[in-house]
């Protein structure tokens, strides 16, 4: 069964361009990892900050586990 990892960020307006550039770098890295299926970036702009949600779909729990350990200590 596929596993979806979801992250949510609130990014100040002045950091948006830099943040999204880093998200693109991370996405390129993830695409090269075994078991990576697809990922998406969702953005909702408004006011002084932007809400950004990223998703990463992994083919199974074994593929997702190293990412969980890296980001969350799971």
N, CA, C and O atoms as a DFTB+ gen file, in Angstrom:
296 C
 N C O
     1  1       0.844      -1.178       0.000
     2  2       0.000       0.000       0.000
     3  2       0.890       1.242       0.000
     4  3       1.869       1.306       0.744
     5  1       0.555       2.220      -0.825
     6  2       1.316       3.461      -0.872
     7  2       1.193       4.233       0.435
     8  3       0.191       4.139       1.144
     9  1       2.243       5.000       0.734
    10  2       2.276       5.835       1.932
    11  2       2.460       7.277       1.477
    12  3       3.317       7.564       0.641
    13  1       1.656       8.182       2.025
    14  2       1.747       9.599       1.681
    15  2       2.240      10.365       2.901
    16  3       1.652      10.292       3.979
    17  1       3.337      11.106       2.708
    18  2       3.852      11.985       3.757
    19  2       3.448      13.409       3.399
    20  3       3.623      13.848       2.263
    21  1       2.907      14.125       4.380
    22  2       2.408      15.476       4.159
    23  2       3.077      16.414       5.154
    24  3       3.131      16.133       6.352
    25  1       3.586      17.535       4.644
    26  2       4.172      18.573       5.496
    27  2       3.484      19.889       5.203
    28  3       3.100      20.166       4.066
    29  1       3.333      20.704       6.248
    30  2       2.683      22.010       6.097
    31  2       3.620      23.075       6.637
    32  3       4.220      22.904       7.698
    33  1       3.744      24.179       5.904
    34  2       4.631      25.263       6.294
    35  2       3.902      26.595       6.152
    36  3       3.094      26.776       5.242
    37  1       4.191      27.514       7.050
    38  2       3.749      28.895       6.918
    39  2       5.002      29.709       6.633
    40  3       5.924      29.758       7.446
    41  1       5.022      30.346       5.469
    42  2       6.224      31.015       4.984
    43  2       5.970      32.515       4.872
    44  3       5.025      32.933       4.204
    45  1       6.807      33.332       5.520
    46  2       6.646      34.787       5.375
    47  2       6.868      35.220       3.917
    48  3       7.632      34.595       3.183
    49  1       6.202      36.274       3.525
    50  2       6.294      36.790       2.155
    51  2       7.744      36.969       1.710
    52  3       8.099      36.604       0.589
    53  1       8.569      37.522       2.570
    54  2       9.951      37.815       2.185
    55  2      10.805      36.555       2.004
    56  3      11.895      36.631       1.437
    57  1      10.335      35.418       2.469
    58  2      11.081      34.158       2.356
    59  2      10.522      33.223       1.286
    60  3      11.088      32.158       1.038
    61  1       9.435      33.607       0.662
    62  2       8.727      32.712      -0.252
    63  2       9.605      32.213      -1.405
    64  3       9.647      31.009      -1.659
    65  1      10.295      33.093      -2.096
    66  2      11.086      32.700      -3.260
    67  2      12.182      31.723      -2.854
    68  3      12.374      30.695      -3.503
    69  1      12.896      32.040      -1.789
    70  2      13.971      31.163      -1.307
    71  2      13.416      29.826      -0.845
    72  3      13.981      28.777      -1.155
    73  1      12.320      29.855      -0.109
    74  2      11.721      28.623       0.388
    75  2      11.311      27.705      -0.760
    76  3      11.613      26.512      -0.740
    77  1      10.629      28.255      -1.754
    78  2      10.174      27.431      -2.877
    79  2      11.350      26.893      -3.694
    80  3      11.264      25.795      -4.244
    81  1      12.443      27.647      -3.780
    82  2      13.641      27.143      -4.454
    83  2      14.198      25.930      -3.703
    84  3      14.620      24.956      -4.325
    85  1      14.200      25.986      -2.387
    86  2      14.670      24.852      -1.578
    87  2      13.731      23.654      -1.701
    88  3      14.179      22.508      -1.719
    89  1      12.438      23.921      -1.783
    90  2      11.463      22.840      -1.982
    91  2      11.742      22.130      -3.301
    92  3      11.682      20.903      -3.371
    93  1      12.046      22.895      -4.347
    94  2      12.357      22.290      -5.648
    95  2      13.622      21.423      -5.564
    96  3      13.671      20.343      -6.153
    97  1      14.633      21.888      -4.842
    98  2      15.853      21.084      -4.655
    99  2      15.533      19.782      -3.927
   100  3      15.999      18.713      -4.320
   101  1      14.740      19.876      -2.871
   102  2      14.360      18.680      -2.112
   103  2      13.575      17.713      -2.985
   104  3      13.784      16.501      -2.924
   105  1      12.671      18.251      -3.797
   106  2      11.859      17.403      -4.667
   107  2      12.735      16.652      -5.667
   108  3      12.497      15.477      -5.946
   109  1      13.742      17.326      -6.203
   110  2      14.650      16.667      -7.154
   111  2      15.404      15.531      -6.465
   112  3      15.601      14.467      -7.053
   113  1      15.817      15.752      -5.239
   114  2      16.510      14.712      -4.474
   115  2      15.583      13.522      -4.217
   116  3      15.976      12.371      -4.409
   117  1      14.354      13.803      -3.784
   118  2      13.401      12.732      -3.479
   119  2      13.086      11.889      -4.713
   120  3      12.955      10.669      -4.614
   121  1      12.966      12.532      -5.872
   122  2      12.646      11.797      -7.102
   123  2      13.695      10.731      -7.420
   124  3      13.394       9.750      -8.101
   125  1      14.913      10.915      -6.935
   126  2      15.991       9.957      -7.213
   127  2      16.017       8.787      -6.230
   128  3      16.758       7.827      -6.440
   129  1      15.227       8.852      -5.172
   130  2      15.254       7.800      -4.155
   131  2      14.383       6.613      -4.554
   132  3      13.332       6.783      -5.172
   133  1      14.832       5.398      -4.193
   134  2      14.036       4.207      -4.505
   135  2      12.686       4.247      -3.784
   136  3      12.607       4.598      -2.607
   137  1      11.652       3.890      -4.495
   138  2      10.323       3.813      -3.903
   139  2       9.517       5.093      -3.991
   140  3       8.332       5.101      -3.656
   141  1      10.142       6.179      -4.439
   142  2       9.401       7.433      -4.581
   143  2       8.463       7.327      -5.774
   144  3       8.885       6.932      -6.861
   145  1       7.192       7.676      -5.582
   146  2       6.189       7.581      -6.641
   147  2       5.930       8.952      -7.261
   148  3       6.064       9.130      -8.472
   149  1       5.556       9.926      -6.415
   150  2       5.275      11.276      -6.898
   151  2       5.178      12.233      -5.721
   152  3       5.014      11.820      -4.573
   153  1       5.280      13.497      -6.025
   154  2       5.157      14.519      -4.984
   155  2       4.526      15.769      -5.565
   156  3       4.580      16.011      -6.771
   157  1       3.926      16.559      -4.685
   158  2       3.251      17.776      -5.109
   159  2       3.505      18.887      -4.105
   160  3       3.773      18.637      -2.930
   161  1       3.416      20.126      -4.594
   162  2       3.511      21.306      -3.741
   163  2       2.231      22.104      -3.953
   164  3       1.864      22.422      -5.084
   165  1       1.562      22.420      -2.861
   166  2       0.338      23.209      -2.906
   167  2       0.603      24.514      -2.173
   168  3       1.228      24.530      -1.113
   169  1       0.126      25.597      -2.746
   170  2       0.417      26.907      -2.181
   171  2      -0.852      27.731      -2.102
   172  3      -1.641      27.776      -3.046
   173  1      -1.042      28.388      -0.956
   174  2      -2.164      29.291      -0.757
   175  2      -1.588      30.612      -0.274
   176  3      -1.105      30.718       0.853
   177  1      -1.643      31.616      -1.138
   178  2      -1.071      32.914      -0.806
   179  2      -2.148      33.846      -0.307
   180  3      -3.295      33.810      -0.752
   181  1      -1.745      34.677       0.623
   182  2      -2.677      35.676       1.111
   183  2      -2.104      36.382       2.320
   184  3      -1.622      35.736       3.251
   185  1      -2.151      37.680       2.314
   186  2      -1.650      38.434       3.442
   187  2      -0.127      38.432       3.506
   188  3       0.556      38.409       2.483
   189  1       0.379      38.455       4.715
   190  2       1.824      38.568       4.931
   191  2       2.541      37.226       4.878
   192  3       3.770      37.180       4.943
   193  1       1.790      36.134       4.761
   194  2       2.441      34.822       4.734
   195  2       1.747      33.915       3.719
   196  3       0.651      34.198       3.235
   197  1       2.432      32.819       3.421
   198  2       1.931      31.842       2.459
   199  2       1.882      30.488       3.153
   200  3       2.794      30.121       3.894
   201  1       0.820      29.761       2.907
   202  2       0.727      28.395       3.399
   203  2       1.163      27.469       2.274
   204  3       0.649      27.543       1.157
   205  1       2.111      26.601       2.581
   206  2       2.634      25.664       1.597
   207  2       2.472      24.256       2.172
   208  3       2.839      23.993       3.317
   209  1       1.922      23.368       1.363
   210  2       1.789      21.960       1.742
   211  2       2.547      21.141       0.707
   212  3       2.366      21.324      -0.497
   213  1       3.394      20.241       1.183
   214  2       4.099      19.335       0.282
   215  2       3.662      17.911       0.577
   216  3       3.403      17.547       1.724
   217  1       3.585      17.119      -0.472
   218  2       3.274      15.704      -0.303
   219  2       4.332      14.877      -1.011
   220  3       4.888      15.287      -2.030
   221  1       4.596      13.720      -0.461
   222  2       5.494      12.752      -1.090
   223  2       4.834      11.387      -0.972
   224  3       4.499      10.940       0.125
   225  1       4.654      10.739      -2.096
   226  2       4.020       9.422      -2.132
   227  2       5.122       8.378      -2.315
   228  3       5.960       8.486      -3.210
   229  1       5.101       7.373      -1.452
   230  2       6.083       6.285      -1.483
   231  2       5.355       4.989      -1.797
   232  3       4.196       4.818      -1.419
   233  1       6.030       4.072      -2.489
   234  2       5.350       2.859      -2.961
   235  2       4.886       1.968      -1.823
   236  3       3.923       1.217      -1.979
   237  1       5.564       2.040      -0.670
   238  2       5.156       1.221       0.481
   239  2       5.815       1.757       1.745
   240  3       6.624       2.683       1.693
   241  1       5.462       1.168       2.871
   242  2       5.979       1.620       4.159
   243  2       7.493       1.467       4.257
   244  3       8.164       2.314       4.847
   245  1       8.033       0.400       3.688
   246  2       9.485       0.203       3.718
   247  2      10.211       1.334       2.999
   248  3      11.278       1.758       3.443
   249  1       9.658       1.823       1.912
   250  2      10.260       2.935       1.179
   251  2      10.147       4.244       1.947
   252  3      11.055       5.074       1.892
   253  1       9.056       4.435       2.655
   254  2       8.819       5.680       3.387
   255  2       9.586       5.736       4.706
   256  3       9.895       6.827       5.185
   257  1       9.895       4.600       5.294
   258  2      10.480       4.551       6.631
   259  2      11.759       5.379       6.785
   260  3      11.873       6.113       7.766
   261  1      12.726       5.297       5.863
   262  2      13.927       6.125       6.046
   263  2      13.618       7.621       6.098
   264  3      14.280       8.361       6.826
   265  1      12.629       8.069       5.342
   266  2      12.254       9.480       5.367
   267  2      11.595       9.849       6.691
   268  3      11.829      10.936       7.218
   269  1      10.781       8.959       7.228
   270  2      10.170       9.186       8.529
   271  2      11.229       9.275       9.621
   272  3      11.146      10.126      10.507
   273  1      12.213       8.404       9.555
   274  2      13.293       8.426      10.546
   275  2      14.109       9.695      10.435
   276  3      14.507      10.265      11.450
   277  1      14.368      10.155       9.200
   278  2      15.165      11.348       8.989
   279  2      14.452      12.591       9.502
   280  3      15.038      13.398      10.225
   281  1      13.184      12.742       9.125
   282  2      12.481      13.985       9.474
   283  2      11.845      13.969      10.848
   284  3      11.714      15.009      11.493
   285  1      11.455      12.794      11.293
   286  2      10.596      12.750      12.490
   287  2      11.152      11.891      13.618
   288  3      10.582      11.852      14.708
   289  1      12.247      11.211      13.365
   290  2      12.794      10.329      14.391
   291  2      11.946       9.107      14.648
   292  3      12.067       8.479      15.700
   293  1      11.074       8.749      13.689
   294  2      10.163       7.601      13.872
   295  2      10.894       6.285      13.730
   296  3      10.283       5.223      13.854
